[in-house]
Amino acid sequence: MTVPVISITDLSDNVDLLMGFGLPEVDLRAVILDGPRDPGLAVVTRLNAIFGRNVPVAWGPAGRMRDSNDRMYDAPPSQQRGIDLLVHALADSPEPVHLLSFGSARPMAVAFNRAPEIFREKVARIHLSAVVQDSIALARIVGSGLPLSLYPCPNTVWTLPDLQWVESLHPWLRRHLAACSGSLEVLDMDAPADAMADFYDRRHSVRETAVWMEVAGQVLVRRTDGTHEIVAAPDVASGDKVVHTEQLACVASIDATGQYSFELGGDGRTTVFVRDDPFEYEEAMIEAMPALYRSFQPSLLS
């Protein structure tokens, strides 16, 4: 059984968006771009071609909300399409959908203002990994009363020391990531070796992987031989040690600047993602994440 997902993203991490297309547990229904981002259309179009998918994509509004009830009907028509796509994707779904929000949360807040009953009926849970770009939008979502999981950056961020592992990916995925970085313009051949070497040497900050893993039911484990791997929760072997992360019930609040805070407790309608040891988590993910991405196999352009 797959998990229906809509990604609302500012595309701050093109690496993590691959998980929406590559994880077999995820049924990606739509991608909503947080603002008018031309490169984002190209990114999703390439991934649709590579994976043989037809995931719809559209822009959301660029300007900030004026108040908590703002429906932003005065935004340009091109920026209305993301809101319309989000509302229609929810309304048309036969089952509740998980919303993954990376960015300002504005498209989600505006869509909620336009169609609150659809959100209450069709949103399984909001997974919020947001930065303060629109304090009113964040406050609207945190105070919406909808099922909400918070992923504060200090609880999720870790760093890949380089991108050398990308060289071992399927050629189409390797070229896609190089194109996202500006190192490559076409997908039918590799970039010059010096351009790729510069790309591979870059450090990369990761903050979205935890969200995709949580929604897909993936866990990080230490095998009996000391290696680390990301596996589906039912596939954890008897000798495996799960690198502990958890969703803890909390009560969230937000101040006028858009900074939210939380206290542990509550009924579980709002939760916060926590990890026991950030250093252990980072070390394990540096080893495990490349293997997961190597398992992603294009279905059309292979």
Stockholm file with secondary structure:
# STOCKHOLM 1.0

chainA/1-302         MTVPVISITDLSDNVDLLMGFGLPEVDLRAVILDGPRDPGLAVVTRLNAIFGRNVPVAWGPAGRMRDSNDRMYDAPPSQQRGIDLLVHALADSPEPVHLLSFGSARPMAVAFNRAPEIFREKVARIHLSAVVQDSIALARIVGSGLPLSLYPCPNTVWTLPDLQWVESLHPWLRRHLAACSGSLEVLDMDAPADAMADFYDRRHSVRETAVWMEVAGQVLVRRTDGTHEIVAAPDVASGDKVVHTEQLACVASIDATGQYSFELGGDGRTTVFVRDDPFEYEEAMIEAMPALYRSFQPSLLS
#=GR chainA/1-302 SS CCEEEEEEECCSCHHHHHHHHHCTTEEEEEEEESSCCHHHHHHHHHHHHHHTCCCCEEECCCSCCSSTTCCCTTSCHHHHHHHHHHHHHHHHCSSCEEEEEEECCHHHHHHHHHCHHHHHHHEEEEEEEECSSCHHHHHHHHTSCSCEEECCHHHHCEEESCCGGGGGSCHHHHHHHHHHTTSCSCSSSCCCHHHHHHHHTCCEEECSHHHHHHHHTEEEEECTTSCEEEEEGGGCCTTCEECCEEEEEEEEEECTTSCEEEEECSSSSEEEEEESCHHHHHHHHHHHHHHHHHTCCCSSCC
#=GC SS_cons         CCEEEEEEECCSCHHHHHHHHHCTTEEEEEEEESSCCHHHHHHHHHHHHHHTCCCCEEECCCSCCSSTTCCCTTSCHHHHHHHHHHHHHHHHCSSCEEEEEEECCHHHHHHHHHCHHHHHHHEEEEEEEECSSCHHHHHHHHTSCSCEEECCHHHHCEEESCCGGGGGSCHHHHHHHHHHTTSCSCSSSCCCHHHHHHHHTCCEEECSHHHHHHHHTEEEEECTTSCEEEEEGGGCCTTCEECCEEEEEEEEEECTTSCEEEEECSSSSEEEEEESCHHHHHHHHHHHHHHHHHTCCCSSCC
//
